[in-house]
Amino acid sequence: MISAPEWAETAVKSTRSARGTVKLWMVVDGITVLGAAVLATLYEFHTGPVAGARGFWHGTLIHGRSMGILLALLCGFTISLIITSRRLHLYTPTRLTGFLHEQRLSVQACFTSGLLLTGALYLVHAEDIPRSIVLITVGLVTISLSLRRLVYRVMIYRRFERGVGTRNILIVGTGPEAHALRHHLESIRNLGYTFKGFIDFPGIRSGFTATSGDVVGTLDTMFQHARKQFVDEIFFTAPCERGIVQDVLAQARAQGVDLRMVPEMYDGLAWNSSIEYIGQFPTIPLHCGHVPELGLLLKRVVDIVFSSLVLIVLSPVLLAIAIAIKLDSSGPVLFFSERIGKKGRVFRCTKFRTMVRDAEKRRADVMHMNERDGVLFKISNDPRITKLGRFLRKYSLDELPQFFNVLRGDMSVVGPRPPIGSEVREYKLSHLRRLDVTPGITGLWQVQARQDPSFDNYISLDVAYIENWSVWLDIKIIMRTIGVVFAGTGT
């Protein structure tokens, strides 16, 4: 049996070896860049290695470009490639990443460094350096590094199949998470892990039973078994107190054994979920709601195109209405009202003024005439409405300026009507569902039940629109709205 000091010394040597391997791969990347640059130059100038080296040294290879500038550019590209590769964790152990993921990151590192190189060429005004050399160099580096990593990965996998280079592990706990982890590690052989047994954790009831051969010890004897089995890593799956974890961590450091904590799996809910990093914090997504991103993007495109066409085509009508309002009654042409938009955001809704100037101050005087129930407020023969305003409301012409709100993104062409703050303050919790989406100029309620005084129907139609939304539904509502406008059913 290996003693603790010897075990720790072996771990230190292993760490130094890992660092040495990383440095070796960095050197190999640098040599790859140099080789690719040489091949690209020789190909471009159709010259031999000796003549090319002589021209490079005397500064006559590229129309008098000095050796210093060319070396600086080459070194800059190499350093940026190494730094980018390190930040993308391309020098981490191969077994911890998948093949396709590694290849994608490799291409990303090469292209990022290539973009930095082209930027440097632009800054130093190196127009005389053929761009074909740059493109060929970046292309050769990308292909070379991708092939090198592929070949190395295949070699590692073959070593794992022979049991060479694998890492022995113990799993603390015998619960469902522990068994799921064992099954996962054993099913993916290219991870290079060899299961050596479970460590029984007292006080944790398991819904699974482990055979006597699987459970090799307890926390008290764990590191003794780790030494006997030449264990490299210990996976902690059992929830326990902080003090126990700190004690195990201290022993792991002393013994030179890697220690990993597996997040709570919540009785299997997160077994198939990947770890997502939010900043520096690892999280396990248990549920991700479906967001129709393509449909919403198309909806926004339709909003912009449709609103722009309406404002352009009807611009003479807008000007005529503005002049008519100014001649009909005193006051501003436009009326601005604070409305509640998506997720409770307050915005200024724009309409043509259809009431007298002091309409808001006289609101309390006409509250008894309200014809709607609940929190809605609507009066068919509102005395505050001007003669022209009544005509504008009948054909919904007063709402044309709201297309500017659509262009700004505050509103959509189709959606629930934006409520005022006093209405939202009286909403029940279930009513807030209608604020989950961007409000609209027209909607399902406007074309189906505009004259319906029921607040419950008003909410139910908005919720039905949200739950059954599609681009085709928006188009149908827009077509029906055109018919409602020409019929003059607005009030």
C-alpha positions as a Python dict, from the first residue, in 0.01 Angstrom:
ca = {
    (1, 'M'): (0, 0, 0),
    (2, 'I'): (118, 350, -88),
    (3, 'S'): (163, 585, 208),
    (4, 'A'): (-9, 924, 225),
    (5, 'P'): (307, 1132, 158),
    (6, 'E'): (394, 916, -141),
    (7, 'W'): (36, 946, -267),
    (8, 'A'): (44, 1325, -236),
    (9, 'E'): (383, 1341, -410),
    (10, 'T'): (242, 1134, -696),
    (11, 'A'): (-53, 1376, -728),
    (12, 'V'): (181, 1676, -746),
    (13, 'K'): (380, 1505, -1021),
    (14, 'S'): (54, 1431, -1205),
    (15, 'T'): (-47, 1798, -1186),
    (16, 'R'): (293, 1907, -1315),
    (17, 'S'): (262, 1654, -1595),
    (18, 'A'): (-79, 1793, -1692),
    (19, 'R'): (62, 2146, -1703),
    (20, 'G'): (353, 2023, -1910),
    (21, 'T'): (111, 1862, -2156),
    (22, 'V'): (-76, 2191, -2195),
    (23, 'K'): (248, 2375, -2267),
    (24, 'L'): (343, 2107, -2517),
    (25, 'W'): (16, 2152, -2708),
    (26, 'M'): (72, 2529, -2710),
    (27, 'V'): (415, 2476, -2865),
    (28, 'V'): (266, 2235, -3120),
    (29, 'D'): (4, 2499, -3212),
    (30, 'G'): (281, 2756, -3261),
    (31, 'I'): (479, 2518, -3484),
    (32, 'T'): (159, 2448, -3681),
    (33, 'V'): (107, 2819, -3745),
    (34, 'L'): (468, 2863, -3857),
    (35, 'G'): (446, 2566, -4092),
    (36, 'A'): (117, 2685, -4241),
    (37, 'A'): (258, 3035, -4300),
    (38, 'V'): (569, 2895, -4471),
    (39, 'L'): (366, 2666, -4698),
    (40, 'A'): (125, 2947, -4789),
    (41, 'T'): (414, 3181, -4875),
    (42, 'L'): (597, 2925, -5086),
    (43, 'Y'): (278, 2841, -5272),
    (44, 'E'): (191, 3205, -5338),
    (45, 'F'): (536, 3311, -5465),
    (46, 'H'): (621, 2980, -5634),
    (47, 'T'): (963, 2973, -5475),
    (48, 'G'): (1175, 2720, -5292),
    (49, 'P'): (1244, 2702, -4918),
    (50, 'V'): (1601, 2832, -4947),
    (51, 'A'): (1516, 3124, -5175),
    (52, 'G'): (1212, 3208, -4964),
    (53, 'A'): (1417, 3209, -4642),
    (54, 'R'): (1682, 3430, -4803),
    (55, 'G'): (1422, 3678, -4926),
    (56, 'F'): (1250, 3679, -4588),
    (57, 'W'): (1577, 3748, -4408),
    (58, 'H'): (1686, 4031, -4643),
    (59, 'G'): (1341, 4191, -4651),
    (60, 'T'): (1289, 4130, -5021),
    (61, 'L'): (1027, 3856, -4998),
    (62, 'I'): (724, 4087, -4997),
    (63, 'H'): (823, 4407, -5170),
    (64, 'G'): (1059, 4533, -4905),
    (65, 'R'): (860, 4433, -4600),
    (66, 'S'): (1101, 4402, -4309),
    (67, 'M'): (1147, 4077, -4126),
    (68, 'G'): (1043, 4243, -3798),
    (69, 'I'): (692, 4336, -3914),
    (70, 'L'): (630, 3993, -4066),
    (71, 'L'): (749, 3820, -3751),
    (72, 'A'): (536, 4048, -3534),
    (73, 'L'): (225, 3966, -3736),
    (74, 'L'): (302, 3595, -3726),
    (75, 'C'): (371, 3600, -3351),
    (76, 'G'): (56, 3803, -3288),
    (77, 'F'): (-155, 3550, -3477),
    (78, 'T'): (7, 3263, -3285),
    (79, 'I'): (-42, 3426, -2945),
    (80, 'S'): (-404, 3516, -3017),
    (81, 'L'): (-470, 3157, -3130),
    (82, 'I'): (-319, 3014, -2811),
    (83, 'I'): (-504, 3259, -2585),
    (84, 'T'): (-836, 3200, -2764),
    (85, 'S'): (-787, 2822, -2751),
    (86, 'R'): (-711, 2840, -2380),
    (87, 'R'): (-1020, 3052, -2309),
    (88, 'L'): (-1232, 2802, -2505),
    (89, 'H'): (-1082, 2520, -2290),
    (90, 'L'): (-931, 2343, -2589),
    (91, 'Y'): (-632, 2244, -2375),
    (92, 'T'): (-847, 2071, -2113),
    (93, 'P'): (-858, 1689, -2103),
    (94, 'T'): (-1008, 1556, -2426),
    (95, 'R'): (-1240, 1316, -2246),
    (96, 'L'): (-1438, 1600, -2088),
    (97, 'T'): (-1567, 1736, -2420),
    (98, 'G'): (-1742, 1577, -2715),
    (99, 'F'): (-1582, 1540, -3057),
    (100, 'L'): (-1816, 1774, -3247),
    (101, 'H'): (-1800, 2033, -2970),
    (102, 'E'): (-1421, 2028, -2977),
    (103, 'Q'): (-1413, 2063, -3355),
    (104, 'R'): (-1653, 2358, -3345),
    (105, 'L'): (-1443, 2535, -3081),
    (106, 'S'): (-1127, 2463, -3279),
    (107, 'V'): (-1269, 2628, -3590),
    (108, 'Q'): (-1398, 2917, -3380),
    (109, 'A'): (-1053, 2976, -3229),
    (110, 'C'): (-885, 2978, -3571),
    (111, 'F'): (-1139, 3212, -3730),
    (112, 'T'): (-1129, 3450, -3434),
    (113, 'S'): (-751, 3470, -3451),
    (114, 'G'): (-774, 3513, -3830),
    (115, 'L'): (-1007, 3811, -3788),
    (116, 'L'): (-765, 3968, -3542),
    (117, 'L'): (-483, 3916, -3793),
    (118, 'T'): (-675, 4085, -4073),
    (119, 'G'): (-753, 4373, -3839),
    (120, 'A'): (-384, 4410, -3759),
    (121, 'L'): (-300, 4412, -4133),
    (122, 'Y'): (-549, 4693, -4182),
    (123, 'L'): (-409, 4898, -3895),
    (124, 'V'): (-47, 4875, -4019),
    (125, 'H'): (-157, 4948, -4379),
    (126, 'A'): (-5, 4624, -4506),
    (127, 'E'): (-175, 4637, -4847),
    (128, 'D'): (133, 4484, -5010),
    (129, 'I'): (95, 4156, -4817),
    (130, 'P'): (-115, 3927, -5040),
    (131, 'R'): (-446, 3843, -4875),
    (132, 'S'): (-429, 3499, -5032),
    (133, 'I'): (-136, 3416, -4801),
    (134, 'V'): (-344, 3516, -4499),
    (135, 'L'): (-645, 3311, -4612),
    (136, 'I'): (-435, 3005, -4698),
    (137, 'T'): (-251, 3029, -4365),
    (138, 'V'): (-572, 3049, -4162),
    (139, 'G'): (-724, 2768, -4368),
    (140, 'L'): (-424, 2540, -4325),
    (141, 'V'): (-408, 2610, -3950),
    (142, 'T'): (-778, 2531, -3913),
    (143, 'I'): (-752, 2205, -4103),
    (144, 'S'): (-427, 2102, -3932),
    (145, 'L'): (-549, 2166, -3577),
    (146, 'S'): (-882, 1994, -3644),
    (147, 'L'): (-709, 1686, -3787),
    (148, 'R'): (-452, 1681, -3509),
    (149, 'R'): (-722, 1689, -3240),
    (150, 'L'): (-921, 1422, -3424),
    (151, 'V'): (-623, 1187, -3451),
    (152, 'Y'): (-527, 1245, -3089),
    (153, 'R'): (-884, 1178, -2976),
    (154, 'V'): (-897, 851, -3170),
    (155, 'M'): (-569, 744, -3010),
    (156, 'I'): (-700, 831, -2662),
    (157, 'Y'): (-1020, 635, -2722),
    (158, 'R'): (-823, 329, -2829),
    (159, 'R'): (-612, 355, -2514),
    (160, 'F'): (-929, 375, -2305),
    (161, 'E'): (-1059, 57, -2472),
    (162, 'R'): (-742, -123, -2360),
    (163, 'G'): (-780, 20, -2010),
    (164, 'V'): (-480, 250, -2049),
    (165, 'G'): (-505, 607, -1922),
    (166, 'T'): (-848, 566, -1763),
    (167, 'R'): (-936, 729, -1430),
    (168, 'N'): (-1061, 516, -1141),
    (169, 'I'): (-1355, 661, -950),
    (170, 'L'): (-1557, 607, -633),
    (171, 'I'): (-1913, 733, -595),
    (172, 'V'): (-2029, 852, -254),
    (173, 'G'): (-2393, 752, -200),
    (174, 'T'): (-2613, 465, -307),
    (175, 'G'): (-2922, 659, -407),
    (176, 'P'): (-3079, 698, -753),
    (177, 'E'): (-2839, 980, -844),
    (178, 'A'): (-2540, 758, -768),
    (179, 'H'): (-2675, 473, -980),
    (180, 'A'): (-2767, 709, -1263),
    (181, 'L'): (-2415, 854, -1257),
    (182, 'R'): (-2257, 510, -1266),
    (183, 'H'): (-2474, 405, -1560),
    (184, 'H'): (-2390, 727, -1743),
    (185, 'L'): (-2015, 695, -1695),
    (186, 'E'): (-2011, 328, -1792),
    (187, 'S'): (-2228, 380, -2101),
    (188, 'I'): (-2002, 653, -2241),
    (189, 'R'): (-1669, 477, -2255),
    (190, 'N'): (-1484, 765, -2420),
    (191, 'L'): (-1507, 956, -2092),
    (192, 'G'): (-1231, 728, -1970),
    (193, 'Y'): (-1376, 649, -1625),
    (194, 'T'): (-1358, 312, -1450),
    (195, 'F'): (-1609, 253, -1169),
    (196, 'K'): (-1450, 109, -853),
    (197, 'G'): (-1746, 105, -614),
    (198, 'F'): (-1997, 295, -402),
    (199, 'I'): (-1926, 452, -65),
    (200, 'D'): (-2216, 404, 173),
    (201, 'F'): (-2338, 726, 330),
    (202, 'P'): (-2513, 675, 665),
    (203, 'G'): (-2856, 824, 720),
    (204, 'I'): (-2948, 836, 351),
    (205, 'R'): (-3225, 602, 250),
    (206, 'S'): (-3190, 472, -99),
    (207, 'G'): (-3472, 375, -330),
    (208, 'F'): (-3218, 147, -504),
    (209, 'T'): (-3032, -146, -361),
    (210, 'A'): (-2666, -196, -431),
    (211, 'T'): (-2513, -538, -428),
    (212, 'S'): (-2263, -614, -156),
    (213, 'G'): (-1985, -611, -413),
    (214, 'D'): (-2070, -258, -530),
    (215, 'V'): (-2052, -99, -184),
    (216, 'V'): (-1684, -104, -92),
    (217, 'G'): (-1679, 107, 224),
    (218, 'T'): (-1798, 405, 424),
    (219, 'L'): (-1681, 763, 464),
    (220, 'D'): (-1443, 655, 740),
    (221, 'T'): (-1266, 402, 518),
    (222, 'M'): (-1312, 580, 186),
    (223, 'F'): (-955, 703, 139),
    (224, 'Q'): (-814, 368, 242),
    (225, 'H'): (-1009, 208, -44),
    (226, 'A'): (-906, 498, -267),
    (227, 'R'): (-540, 411, -210),
    (228, 'K'): (-597, 39, -260),
    (229, 'Q'): (-792, 92, -583),
    (230, 'F'): (-564, 371, -714),
    (231, 'V'): (-864, 602, -731),
    (232, 'D'): (-818, 930, -920),
    (233, 'E'): (-1155, 1095, -853),
    (234, 'I'): (-1439, 1078, -603),
    (235, 'F'): (-1791, 1183, -702),
    (236, 'F'): (-2016, 1310, -420),
    (237, 'T'): (-2385, 1245, -494),
    (238, 'A'): (-2527, 1223, -141),
    (239, 'P'): (-2654, 1546, 21),
    (240, 'C'): (-2472, 1612, 345),
    (241, 'E'): (-2367, 1883, 584),
    (242, 'R'): (-2107, 2142, 494),
    (243, 'G'): (-1874, 2025, 769),
    (244, 'I'): (-1856, 1674, 626),
    (245, 'V'): (-1781, 1806, 278),
    (246, 'Q'): (-1506, 2034, 412),
    (247, 'D'): (-1348, 1743, 599),
    (248, 'V'): (-1358, 1518, 291),
    (249, 'L'): (-1217, 1802, 78),
    (250, 'A'): (-926, 1849, 317),
    (251, 'Q'): (-846, 1477, 305),
    (252, 'A'): (-879, 1471, -74),
    (253, 'R'): (-628, 1754, -105),
    (254, 'A'): (-388, 1577, 129),
    (255, 'Q'): (-428, 1247, -55),
    (256, 'G'): (-410, 1401, -403),
    (257, 'V'): (-753, 1276, -511),
    (258, 'D'): (-986, 1487, -726),
    (259, 'L'): (-1328, 1557, -575),
    (260, 'R'): (-1645, 1643, -766),
    (261, 'M'): (-1988, 1737, -635),
    (262, 'V'): (-2291, 1629, -838),
    (263, 'P'): (-2580, 1879, -802),
    (264, 'E'): (-2908, 1762, -652),
    (265, 'M'): (-3099, 1565, -916),
    (266, 'Y'): (-3440, 1604, -748),
    (267, 'D'): (-3535, 1237, -764),
    (268, 'G'): (-3437, 1203, -1128),
    (269, 'L'): (-3597, 1518, -1268),
    (270, 'A'): (-3261, 1650, -1387),
    (271, 'W'): (-3089, 1329, -1496),
    (272, 'N'): (-3099, 1417, -1866),
    (273, 'S'): (-3044, 1791, -1818),
    (274, 'S'): (-2716, 1956, -1907),
    (275, 'I'): (-2530, 2201, -1688),
    (276, 'E'): (-2577, 2560, -1805),
    (277, 'Y'): (-2353, 2831, -1669),
    (278, 'I'): (-2519, 3162, -1579),
    (279, 'G'): (-2208, 3372, -1547),
    (280, 'Q'): (-1993, 3161, -1314),
    (281, 'F'): (-2282, 2970, -1154),
    (282, 'P'): (-2366, 2617, -1278),
    (283, 'T'): (-2741, 2560, -1311),
    (284, 'I'): (-2955, 2262, -1410),
    (285, 'P'): (-3255, 2357, -1628),
    (286, 'L'): (-3544, 2136, -1517),
    (287, 'H'): (-3792, 2295, -1759),
    (288, 'C'): (-3761, 2540, -2046),
    (289, 'G'): (-4084, 2680, -2189),
    (290, 'H'): (-4131, 2682, -2565),
    (291, 'V'): (-4083, 3025, -2717),
    (292, 'P'): (-4180, 3052, -3088),
    (293, 'E'): (-3884, 3274, -3171),
    (294, 'L'): (-3923, 3241, -3548),
    (295, 'G'): (-4294, 3318, -3527),
    (296, 'L'): (-4236, 3621, -3304),
    (297, 'L'): (-3967, 3747, -3541),
    (298, 'L'): (-4208, 3712, -3832),
    (299, 'K'): (-4476, 3891, -3629),
    (300, 'R'): (-4239, 4182, -3570),
    (301, 'V'): (-4153, 4197, -3941),
    (302, 'V'): (-4524, 4204, -4028),
    (303, 'D'): (-4578, 4482, -3772),
    (304, 'I'): (-4303, 4698, -3920),
    (305, 'V'): (-4399, 4641, -4284),
    (306, 'F'): (-4774, 4679, -4230),
    (307, 'S'): (-4741, 4990, -4010),
    (308, 'S'): (-4501, 5155, -4251),
    (309, 'L'): (-4735, 5092, -4545),
    (310, 'V'): (-5036, 5224, -4353),
    (311, 'L'): (-4857, 5542, -4245),
    (312, 'I'): (-4719, 5605, -4596),
    (313, 'V'): (-5040, 5531, -4787),
    (314, 'L'): (-5267, 5713, -4543),
    (315, 'S'): (-5035, 6008, -4479),
    (316, 'P'): (-5271, 6248, -4666),
    (317, 'V'): (-5559, 6118, -4452),
    (318, 'L'): (-5354, 6172, -4135),
    (319, 'L'): (-5277, 6529, -4239),
    (320, 'A'): (-5641, 6598, -4322),
    (321, 'I'): (-5758, 6460, -3986),
    (322, 'A'): (-5501, 6671, -3801),
    (323, 'I'): (-5620, 6988, -3976),
    (324, 'A'): (-5984, 6897, -3912),
    (325, 'I'): (-5923, 6843, -3540),
    (326, 'K'): (-5749, 7178, -3514),
    (327, 'L'): (-6041, 7354, -3684),
    (328, 'D'): (-6310, 7162, -3493),
    (329, 'S'): (-6209, 7240, -3135),
    (330, 'S'): (-5935, 7397, -2931),
    (331, 'G'): (-5658, 7177, -2800),
    (332, 'P'): (-5376, 6960, -2929),
    (333, 'V'): (-5416, 6734, -3230),
    (334, 'L'): (-5279, 6427, -3055),
    (335, 'F'): (-5378, 6274, -2724),
    (336, 'F'): (-5112, 6092, -2520),
    (337, 'S'): (-5217, 5840, -2259),
    (338, 'E'): (-4999, 5632, -2030),
    (339, 'R'): (-5079, 5266, -2093),
    (340, 'I'): (-4951, 4939, -1951),
    (341, 'G'): (-4768, 4721, -2202),
    (342, 'K'): (-4598, 4385, -2201),
    (343, 'K'): (-4490, 4268, -1854),
    (344, 'G'): (-4623, 4585, -1693),
    (345, 'R'): (-4403, 4830, -1884),
    (346, 'V'): (-4552, 5180, -1902),
    (347, 'F'): (-4552, 5357, -2239),
    (348, 'R'): (-4721, 5657, -2402),
    (349, 'C'): (-5003, 5554, -2635),
    (350, 'T'): (-5073, 5802, -2916),
    (351, 'K'): (-5418, 5873, -3058),
    (352, 'F'): (-5596, 6156, -3237),
    (353, 'R'): (-5780, 6372, -2983),
    (354, 'T'): (-6153, 6299, -2996),
    (355, 'M'): (-6264, 6470, -2673),
    (356, 'V'): (-6271, 6820, -2539),
    (357, 'R'): (-5955, 6962, -2392),
    (358, 'D'): (-6042, 6904, -2025),
    (359, 'A'): (-6192, 6555, -2073),
    (360, 'E'): (-5970, 6392, -1811),
    (361, 'K'): (-6074, 6643, -1544),
    (362, 'R'): (-6441, 6574, -1619),
    (363, 'R'): (-6404, 6196, -1598),
    (364, 'A'): (-6539, 6180, -1243),
    (365, 'D'): (-6854, 6365, -1353),
    (366, 'V'): (-6949, 6094, -1601),
    (367, 'M'): (-6846, 5784, -1408),
    (368, 'H'): (-7211, 5709, -1327),
    (369, 'M'): (-7278, 5670, -1702),
    (370, 'N'): (-7034, 5380, -1741),
    (371, 'E'): (-7185, 5098, -1953),
    (372, 'R'): (-6922, 4833, -1886),
    (373, 'D'): (-6882, 4607, -1585),
    (374, 'G'): (-6574, 4531, -1382),
    (375, 'V'): (-6281, 4763, -1432),
    (376, 'L'): (-6371, 4867, -1789),
    (377, 'F'): (-6498, 5215, -1864),
    (378, 'K'): (-6700, 5296, -2177),
    (379, 'I'): (-6983, 5539, -2256),
    (380, 'S'): (-7156, 5528, -2594),
    (381, 'N'): (-7282, 5887, -2585),
    (382, 'D'): (-7002, 6040, -2385),
    (383, 'P'): (-7073, 6415, -2363),
    (384, 'R'): (-6702, 6491, -2367),
    (385, 'I'): (-6662, 6361, -2725),
    (386, 'T'): (-6650, 6627, -2998),
    (387, 'K'): (-6857, 6605, -3319),
    (388, 'L'): (-6553, 6520, -3527),
    (389, 'G'): (-6432, 6285, -3255),
    (390, 'R'): (-6754, 6085, -3279),
    (391, 'F'): (-6695, 6032, -3652),
    (392, 'L'): (-6331, 5936, -3597),
    (393, 'R'): (-6426, 5683, -3332),
    (394, 'K'): (-6698, 5529, -3545),
    (395, 'Y'): (-6446, 5434, -3815),
    (396, 'S'): (-6154, 5387, -3573),
    (397, 'L'): (-5960, 5665, -3745),
    (398, 'D'): (-5854, 5807, -3408),
    (399, 'E'): (-5629, 5502, -3359),
    (400, 'L'): (-5418, 5554, -3673),
    (401, 'P'): (-5132, 5730, -3484),
    (402, 'Q'): (-5088, 5411, -3281),
    (403, 'F'): (-4900, 5270, -3578),
    (404, 'F'): (-4612, 5491, -3460),
    (405, 'N'): (-4629, 5298, -3131),
    (406, 'V'): (-4604, 4978, -3335),
    (407, 'L'): (-4292, 5101, -3513),
    (408, 'R'): (-4133, 5185, -3176),
    (409, 'G'): (-4212, 4835, -3050),
    (410, 'D'): (-4448, 4947, -2772),
    (411, 'M'): (-4743, 4787, -2949),
    (412, 'S'): (-4820, 4530, -3216),
    (413, 'V'): (-5079, 4545, -3492),
    (414, 'V'): (-5268, 4256, -3328),
    (415, 'G'): (-5285, 4190, -2955),
    (416, 'P'): (-5482, 4265, -2640),
    (417, 'R'): (-5575, 4630, -2596),
    (418, 'P'): (-5331, 4819, -2368),
    (419, 'P'): (-5505, 4899, -2037),
    (420, 'I'): (-5459, 5211, -1828),
    (421, 'G'): (-5293, 5196, -1488),
    (422, 'S'): (-5616, 5227, -1286),
    (423, 'E'): (-5756, 4918, -1459),
    (424, 'V'): (-5446, 4707, -1393),
    (425, 'R'): (-5449, 4798, -1024),
    (426, 'E'): (-5789, 4627, -998),
    (427, 'Y'): (-5685, 4315, -1188),
    (428, 'K'): (-5691, 3979, -1021),
    (429, 'L'): (-5381, 3766, -1047),
    (430, 'S'): (-5527, 3561, -1333),
    (431, 'H'): (-5603, 3878, -1530),
    (432, 'L'): (-5233, 3963, -1555),
    (433, 'R'): (-5204, 3685, -1814),
    (434, 'R'): (-5306, 3935, -2082),
    (435, 'L'): (-4994, 4140, -2006),
    (436, 'D'): (-4763, 3854, -2107),
    (437, 'V'): (-4765, 3973, -2468),
    (438, 'T'): (-4725, 4301, -2654),
    (439, 'P'): (-5057, 4492, -2669),
    (440, 'G'): (-5213, 4559, -3007),
    (441, 'I'): (-5421, 4808, -3203),
    (442, 'T'): (-5675, 4541, -3284),
    (443, 'G'): (-5742, 4198, -3146),
    (444, 'L'): (-5983, 3910, -3100),
    (445, 'W'): (-6207, 4108, -2864),
    (446, 'Q'): (-6230, 4405, -3103),
    (447, 'V'): (-6357, 4192, -3392),
    (448, 'Q'): (-6579, 3954, -3195),
    (449, 'A'): (-6723, 4130, -2890),
    (450, 'R'): (-6645, 4501, -2911),
    (451, 'Q'): (-6991, 4595, -2786),
    (452, 'D'): (-6999, 4323, -2517),
    (453, 'P'): (-6996, 4491, -2173),
    (454, 'S'): (-6869, 4179, -1992),
    (455, 'F'): (-6523, 4213, -1844),
    (456, 'D'): (-6493, 3834, -1808),
    (457, 'N'): (-6552, 3787, -2182),
    (458, 'Y'): (-6300, 4061, -2248),
    (459, 'I'): (-6035, 3874, -2049),
    (460, 'S'): (-6125, 3528, -2182),
    (461, 'L'): (-6093, 3640, -2545),
    (462, 'D'): (-5753, 3794, -2477),
    (463, 'V'): (-5634, 3478, -2304),
    (464, 'A'): (-5771, 3266, -2588),
    (465, 'Y'): (-5573, 3477, -2835),
    (466, 'I'): (-5252, 3438, -2632),
    (467, 'E'): (-5286, 3061, -2594),
    (468, 'N'): (-5378, 3001, -2960),
    (469, 'W'): (-5160, 3264, -3121),
    (470, 'S'): (-5018, 3212, -3468),
    (471, 'V'): (-4921, 3436, -3755),
    (472, 'W'): (-5220, 3307, -3949),
    (473, 'L'): (-5452, 3408, -3663),
    (474, 'D'): (-5307, 3761, -3675),
    (475, 'I'): (-5372, 3781, -4049),
    (476, 'K'): (-5734, 3668, -4003),
    (477, 'I'): (-5789, 3926, -3729),
    (478, 'I'): (-5641, 4202, -3950),
    (479, 'M'): (-5874, 4105, -4238),
    (480, 'R'): (-6177, 4102, -4008),
    (481, 'T'): (-6071, 4436, -3860),
    (482, 'I'): (-6080, 4595, -4207),
    (483, 'G'): (-6442, 4483, -4241),
    (484, 'V'): (-6529, 4615, -3893),
    (485, 'V'): (-6373, 4955, -3975),
    (486, 'F'): (-6566, 4998, -4302),
    (487, 'A'): (-6885, 4886, -4129),
    (488, 'G'): (-6842, 5173, -3882),
    (489, 'T'): (-6924, 4970, -3572),
    (490, 'G'): (-6677, 5154, -3350),
    (491, 'T'): (-6793, 5394, -3081),
}
